[in-house]
Amino acid sequence: MRKGQTPLVCLTAYTTPIARLVDRHCDIVLVGDSVGMVLHGLSSTLGVTLDMMIMHGQAVRRGLVRALMVVDLPFGSYEESPEQAFRNAARLMAETGCAAVKLEGGQTMAETIRFLAARGVPVMAHVGLTPQAVNTLGGYRVQGRGDDAERIRRDAGAVTKAGAFSVVLEKVPEPLAKRITAEIAVPTIGIGASLACDGQILVSDDMLGLFSSFRPKFVKRYAELGDQADAAIAAYAADVRERRFPAAEHLYANETKAGGVT
């Protein structure tokens, strides 16, 4: 129903406070395996475990009221077989309360997506740059340029036919993203793709400017909270060292009133 309509607004969340903030504004909230890099300091998403995804999924679930919650299946939790994927997807849904799972891969994952969808697991697919395959893709490079465009088109078509309800297109050329969006029947969610996609997603921490050293071209900074936090922490440290904090208004007086000490 949302195909070609008002674009779907999607952001990531990994904690309850951020989930509460994005829930009011987003259609879809993704608990992405990017949590490994954003919150755990990992160099890639490959070290993220199913238990980590469940823990963060539970935290996000507590903060959501209206948005559709999707949780990533992490690397190694679904590639072995459709049966493995179902066991882990079922656990994710049962223990987090999410409405759907996301997995990476195109034609090679079509059988798994079909298996999951037939058993009541809604699947968001992810093609183009697939971060879990960063070691085989030669890094975080744009995918689908030149003759490689046909591979991405086939991937998008295969996961759609297999039953995915939406497809994330990451870091692909704009003309290719437009073409795929026009060709497949389900919504495309762009990240470093095209304005023509049926929705857009970013990592919340990126668009809020919580990191100063990581600036992908496709990220628009809507705030610079990292700089603001640094300034606030510096001001606090200075107040403590100069004995300006705590001030009188932050202290408890040694007075006894009816009912106890104040």
C-alpha positions as MATLAB code, in Angstrom:
seq = 'MRKGQTPLVCLTAYTTPIARLVDRHCDIVLVGDSVGMVLHGLSSTLGVTLDMMIMHGQAVRRGLVRALMVVDLPFGSYEESPEQAFRNAARLMAETGCAAVKLEGGQTMAETIRFLAARGVPVMAHVGLTPQAVNTLGGYRVQGRGDDAERIRRDAGAVTKAGAFSVVLEKVPEPLAKRITAEIAVPTIGIGASLACDGQILVSDDMLGLFSSFRPKFVKRYAELGDQADAAIAAYAADVRERRFPAAEHLYANETKAGGVT';
ca = [
       0.000    0.000    0.000;
       2.901    2.374    0.635;
       4.627    1.659   -2.668;
       5.035    4.934   -4.547;
       3.211    6.905   -1.860;
       4.573    9.264    0.812;
       8.113    8.032    1.487;
       8.619    5.766    4.470;
      10.695    7.359    7.232;
      13.135    4.916    8.831;
      15.880    5.284   11.446;
      17.912    2.961   13.615;
      17.595    2.703   17.387;
      19.509    0.602   19.892;
      18.283    1.955   23.247;
      14.980    2.790   24.914;
      15.527    6.593   25.063;
      16.363    6.846   21.357;
      13.456    4.536   20.501;
      11.083    6.896   22.295;
      12.426    9.840   20.316;
      12.240    8.271   16.869;
       8.924    6.472   17.437;
       6.947    9.718   17.119;
       8.386   10.483   13.691;
       9.243    7.185   11.987;
       7.280    4.509   10.176;
       9.983    1.875   10.679;
      12.582    1.584   13.431;
      15.460   -0.775   12.697;
      17.540   -2.370   15.406;
      20.527   -2.727   13.118;
      23.649   -4.792   13.580;
      25.420   -1.452   13.131;
      25.006   -1.405   16.922;
      28.290   -3.288   17.032;
      30.161   -0.346   15.534;
      28.037    2.453   16.999;
      27.754    1.332   20.628;
      30.277   -1.473   21.084;
      33.292   -0.058   19.265;
      33.673   -2.944   16.814;
      35.458   -2.316   13.518;
      32.663   -4.001   11.526;
      29.329   -5.710   12.076;
      30.849   -9.199   11.874;
      31.353   -9.550   15.622;
      27.721   -8.871   16.517;
      25.935  -11.820   18.112;
      22.318  -12.902   18.259;
      22.297  -12.266   22.007;
      23.423   -8.681   21.411;
      20.617   -8.146   18.901;
      18.082   -9.587   21.334;
      19.278   -7.377   24.192;
      19.092   -4.194   22.122;
      15.839   -5.302   20.518;
      14.246   -5.683   23.933;
      15.434   -2.204   24.909;
      14.016   -0.637   21.746;
      10.711   -2.496   22.111;
      10.165   -0.773   25.479;
      10.377    2.607   23.803;
       8.055    2.035   20.844;
       4.334    2.614   20.599;
       3.520    3.001   16.919;
       6.502    2.355   14.610;
       7.139   -0.998   12.904;
      10.134   -2.631   14.590;
      12.583   -4.635   12.487;
      15.644   -6.413   13.907;
      18.732   -7.501   11.966;
      19.777  -11.114   11.843;
      23.524  -10.895   12.549;
      26.326  -12.473   10.552;
      26.440  -16.252   10.906;
      22.906  -16.604   12.243;
      21.085  -17.389    8.974;
      23.483  -18.200    6.111;
      23.971  -21.905    6.886;
      20.449  -23.014    5.998;
      16.814  -21.875    5.906;
      16.223  -23.968    9.021;
      18.966  -22.153   10.924;
      17.528  -18.829    9.761;
      14.052  -19.784   10.965;
      15.248  -20.900   14.399;
      17.098  -17.640   14.973;
      14.429  -15.432   13.417;
      11.776  -17.096   15.567;
      13.893  -16.498   18.650;
      14.385  -12.830   17.703;
      10.659  -12.307   17.242;
       9.666  -14.205   20.391;
      12.210  -12.549   22.682;
      12.100   -8.962   21.345;
       8.528   -8.568   20.132;
       9.725   -7.305   16.755;
       7.386   -7.448   13.776;
       9.994   -8.468   11.188;
      13.622   -9.385   10.652;
      16.158   -8.088    8.148;
      18.811  -10.146    6.422;
      21.481   -9.354    3.872;
      21.917  -10.981    0.484;
      20.143  -11.318   -2.848;
      19.783  -14.376   -5.037;
      21.679  -16.619   -2.623;
      19.202  -15.767    0.140;
      16.015  -16.114   -1.912;
      15.357  -19.704   -0.759;
      15.829  -18.657    2.872;
      13.491  -15.679    2.515;
      10.846  -17.911    0.911;
      11.221  -20.414    3.758;
      10.829  -17.721    6.421;
       7.915  -15.939    4.757;
       6.031  -19.220    4.383;
       6.376  -19.760    8.130;
       5.105  -16.408    9.318;
       8.357  -14.444    9.493;
       8.144  -11.116    7.605;
      11.509  -10.363    5.974;
      13.082   -7.074    4.964;
      15.819   -7.824    2.435;
      19.076   -5.879    2.004;
      21.024   -5.733   -1.277;
      23.742   -3.592   -2.814;
      26.437   -2.916   -0.255;
      25.908   -5.591    2.363;
      28.180   -4.779    5.325;
      28.307   -8.367    6.565;
      30.025   -9.258    3.271;
      32.536   -6.398    3.504;
      35.488   -8.796    3.293;
      34.325  -10.225   -0.023;
      33.217   -6.891   -1.489;
      36.604   -5.242   -1.027;
      35.476   -2.790    1.631;
      32.585   -0.349    1.923;
      32.490    0.390   -1.793;
      29.627    1.485   -4.049;
      27.988   -1.558   -5.635;
      26.222   -1.906   -8.977;
      28.361    0.278  -11.208;
      28.654   -0.632  -14.892;
      28.032   -4.273  -15.706;
      27.608   -5.036  -11.999;
      24.230   -3.295  -12.093;
      22.613   -6.444  -13.464;
      23.727   -8.412  -10.414;
      22.027   -5.968   -8.071;
      18.882   -5.934  -10.229;
      18.731   -9.720  -10.137;
      19.260   -9.677   -6.374;
      16.395   -7.222   -5.834;
      14.092   -9.167   -8.119;
      14.932  -12.494   -6.495;
      14.255  -11.372   -2.911;
      11.018   -9.704   -3.974;
       9.762  -12.856   -5.700;
      10.795  -14.872   -2.645;
       8.442  -12.852   -0.431;
      10.408   -9.976    1.105;
       8.042   -7.146    2.066;
      10.645   -4.442    1.401;
      14.206   -4.120    0.118;
      16.989   -1.947    1.489;
      19.214   -0.576   -1.290;
      22.557    0.488    0.147;
      25.257    2.506   -1.596;
      24.193    1.966   -5.201;
      24.210    4.488   -8.079;
      21.104    6.644   -8.295;
      20.030    5.472  -11.796;
      20.157    1.851  -10.666;
      18.161    2.567   -7.512;
      15.517    4.362   -9.583;
      15.275    1.457  -11.998;
      14.956   -1.164   -9.260;
      12.343    0.918   -7.437;
      10.293    1.079  -10.628;
      10.695   -2.629  -11.348;
       9.886   -4.349   -8.049;
       6.469   -4.433   -6.419;
       7.557   -3.850   -2.814;
       8.932   -0.644   -1.263;
      12.623    0.131   -1.568;
      14.366    1.761    1.389;
      17.377    3.797    0.333;
      20.616    4.442    2.189;
      23.072    6.064   -0.149;
      20.717    5.298   -3.042;
      18.056    7.465   -4.689;
      15.440   10.073   -3.862;
      13.132    7.885   -5.939;
      13.225    5.089   -3.334;
      10.001    4.457   -1.454;
      11.674    5.320    1.839;
      14.946    6.395    3.412;
      16.944    5.111    6.362;
      19.969    6.410    8.252;
      21.801    5.419   11.412;
      20.409    7.775   14.065;
      23.819    8.413   15.597;
      25.184    9.469   12.200;
      22.423   11.944   11.378;
      22.548   13.365   14.916;
      26.270   14.022   14.591;
      27.345   11.920   17.546;
      30.513   10.910   15.682;
      33.030   13.356   14.235;
      35.345   10.863   12.533;
      32.774    8.942   10.453;
      31.049   10.929    7.694;
      29.747    8.799    4.813;
      28.774   10.856    1.767;
      25.172    9.690    2.005;
      24.685   10.992    5.564;
      23.134   14.403    6.155;
      23.923   15.787    9.594;
      20.765   17.230   11.165;
      22.595   18.097   14.393;
      26.094   18.083   15.871;
      25.332   16.495   19.217;
      28.830   15.097   19.532;
      30.313   18.600   19.588;
      27.636   19.769   22.036;
      28.280   16.813   24.327;
      32.037   17.428   24.223;
      31.523   21.076   25.203;
      29.157   20.114   28.024;
      31.567   17.515   29.426;
      34.451   19.989   29.221;
      32.389   22.576   31.119;
      31.523   20.012   33.795;
      35.167   18.967   34.172;
      36.230   22.602   34.537;
      33.553   23.280   37.175;
      34.643   20.251   39.207;
      38.333   21.162   39.067;
      37.622   24.792   39.999;
      35.204   23.715   42.763;
      32.273   25.512   41.129;
      30.215   22.321   41.129;
      28.314   21.306   43.154;
      26.997   24.745   44.049;
      24.686   25.616   46.938;
      21.548   24.820   44.948;
      22.760   21.257   44.412;
      23.335   20.486   48.104;
      21.090   19.204   50.891;
      20.783   21.396   53.993;
      21.311   19.877   57.425;
      17.826   20.771   58.655;
      15.359   18.651   60.562;
      11.687   19.175   59.885;
       8.557   17.285   60.706;
       8.789   14.037   58.838;
      12.591   13.753   58.796;
      15.871   15.308   57.673;
      15.850   17.563   54.571;
];
